[in-house]
């Protein structure tokens, strides 16, 4: 092949559970192309890269038959693996690249992404000729070496870090060491967020929501944090990573990835009906996962959490192939931080107003999602029974500050009769 005048390209090898998925080529002009490997496309028992590539999913074979090409931003399945907000800015600043240079950030963070996907830079002579031929006059070039440490990626807008817990201390993940806890530091914008989230997640667990292990951790137990501004608060929130099991990676993806939406579309491009329908039709236990999903929807309303957007619901592939609803995460009483907040994140049964929602809205949601209402209502009844019997006393022992507790309890009193506590 004559490379004279060929466009230079960096190439990443993408693997999942030690098996080749494909190649991500990043061009100098910002274009990036994901090409699936023939061995991945032809493997009926392949590990699931995304639900849209699962053999049972409509048009999956057609979707992976052709390269996925984007300009500047990565395809949403990959773009959603990168952090948002302040954490993204911190990483971009450290790498001295623009915050929209997603390919470069992805190449830097590729060894500790959420889930099990690994992206590794390839040497030019390792890149298959077929990958280069697919892009016309392309010439693979060597990645510039980057010696920076602390490579990690966690989607989300809060400052949060993947850390390894040992002997009661938490260290920022380095090199080949996988973090086993997500640690969220206090916010400089909002007061007592770790205490708020710990309380909301604890109340959710009392009402039958599946949550991971959580802890409040003294800030002086966190080692090797990057230079970030912290308020005069003493506690961070630690959440056990459910996409890690010791040193094993468990693949996962959020519903922005499943629905092929970019992070900026997470509030306005889908509904809870769509999520329910996908869970019911494609989960390894569609009924159980949809029942748990309905329970969480109700708990988010009860807890005045207006931030349960597409990225705050995920699928977990514990057997490498079959999707299941992941444990809950990012449940926060957001109304105490947002003046006059009255809505949850996505549409449910023709309303987004939590002070208006009743069983009738949930019944409409179930009908539109194709889920039998008779299988959902008992779980909503059980959620209400647990919340009404356990929360009024339980909240007294939880660490949410008193002002926030008062506002949450006032929210309970303003709900419709069906859901009033």
PEHU-V88416 format. One record per residue. NEAR is the number of other ideal C-beta (glycine too) atoms within 12 Angstrom. Layout:
near->NEAR
near->NEAR
//
This chain:
near->18
near->8
near->18
near->8
near->11
near->20
near->23
near->24
near->36
near->38
near->40
near->42
near->34
near->43
near->29
near->33
near->27
near->15
near->24
near->31
near->37
near->40
near->38
near->46
near->45
near->42
near->28
near->18
near->16
near->23
near->28
near->36
near->34
near->40
near->35
near->35
near->27
near->19
near->17
near->31
near->24
near->15
near->24
near->14
near->16
near->31
near->33
near->42
near->47
near->43
near->38
near->31
near->40
near->33
near->26
near->21
near->24
near->15
near->16
near->23
near->21
near->14
near->24
near->32
near->17
near->16
near->24
near->31
near->21
near->27
near->16
near->22
near->30
near->40
near->38
near->33
near->41
near->42
near->39
near->42
near->43
near->42
near->37
near->32
near->23
near->26
near->33
near->34
near->22
near->28
near->35
near->24
near->19
near->25
near->26
near->15
near->24
near->18
near->24
near->21
near->27
near->41
near->40
near->33
near->42
near->42
near->36
near->38
near->40
near->35
near->31
near->40
near->43
near->42
near->43
near->38
near->44
near->34
near->42
near->28
near->33
near->30
near->16
near->23
near->13
near->19
near->32
near->25
near->18
near->19
near->34
near->32
near->18
near->25
near->32
near->18
near->18
near->33
near->28
near->33
near->24
near->17
near->27
near->15
near->10
near->20
near->11
near->21
near->19
near->32
near->34
near->43
near->39
near->44
near->41
near->35
near->27
near->36
near->36
near->42
near->41
near->41
near->39
near->32
near->30
near->15
near->9
near->15
near->20
near->35
near->28
near->31
near->35
near->21
near->17
near->15
near->24
near->32
near->38
near->30
near->37
near->44
near->41
near->44
near->36
near->34
near->29
near->16
near->17
near->27
near->20
near->33
near->38
near->40
near->34
near->43
near->47
near->36
near->38
near->47
near->41
near->32
near->45
near->42
near->30
near->30
near->39
near->29
near->37
near->26
near->29
near->29
near->21
near->36
near->27
near->29
near->31
near->21
near->25
near->14
near->25
near->33
near->24
near->23
near->29
near->23
near->11
near->27
near->16
near->23
near->20
near->11
near->26
near->19
near->33
near->38
near->44
near->36
near->40
near->27
near->39
near->32
near->38
near->34
near->17
near->13
near->16
near->18
near->33
near->33
near->43
near->40
near->44
near->42
near->44
near->41
near->42
near->39
near->31
near->30
near->30
near->30
near->32
near->20
near->22
near->33
near->24
near->17
near->24
near->30
near->30
near->41
near->29
near->29
near->46
near->43
near->27
near->37
near->40
near->32
near->24
near->33
near->33
near->25
near->19
near->28
near->25
near->21
near->37
near->37
near->37
near->38
near->48
near->45
near->38
near->44
near->49
near->45
near->42
near->44
near->52
near->45
near->50
near->42
near->41
near->31
near->35
near->43
near->39
near->37
near->44
near->38
near->43
near->44
near->43
near->38
near->36
near->29
near->16
near->28
near->28
near->24
near->42
near->32
near->42
near->38
near->32
near->37
near->43
near->43
near->42
near->43
near->47
near->34
near->33
near->34
near->24
near->19
near->10
near->13
near->23
near->21
near->27
near->38
near->35
near->37
near->29
near->39
near->32
near->20
near->24
near->28
near->23
near->36
near->28
near->22
near->35
near->26
near->27
near->22
near->34
near->41
near->25
near->24
near->40
near->34
near->20
near->23
near->35
near->21
near->36
near->20
near->26
near->15
near->25
near->37
near->24
near->19
near->34
near->38
near->23
near->24
near->40
near->33
near->20
near->26
near->34
near->23
near->16
near->25
near->33
near->20
near->14
near->26
near->33
near->15
near->16
near->32
near->29
near->36
near->24
near->18
near->17
near->32
near->30
near->16
near->27
near->35
near->29
near->19
near->32
near->30
near->18
near->23
near->28
near->24
near->16
near->25
near->35
near->21
near->34
//
